[in-house]
Amino acid sequence: MNPDLAAPTRRPGVRWSRLVLWAAAAGLLWLVFLLYTRPGFLVMLVDQLWSCF
């Protein structure tokens, strides 16, 4: 068996794009967490939710 064919090949940009994607997801989760620590935001969110019913 040819060892060159057995080794997986990756493009150089895949690692960086995956890292950027994970960093963006972590940043978005952090922003959501910060919003939930504000009581005024939670009251507004519940009021909007209950106004739908």
Number of C-alpha atoms within 10 A of each C-alpha: 5 6 6 8 8 8 8 6 8 8 7 8 9 10 11 11 11 11 12 12 12 12 12 12 12 12 12 12 12 12 11 11 11 10 13 13 10 10 10 10 12 13 11 11 13 10 11 11 10 9 8 6 5
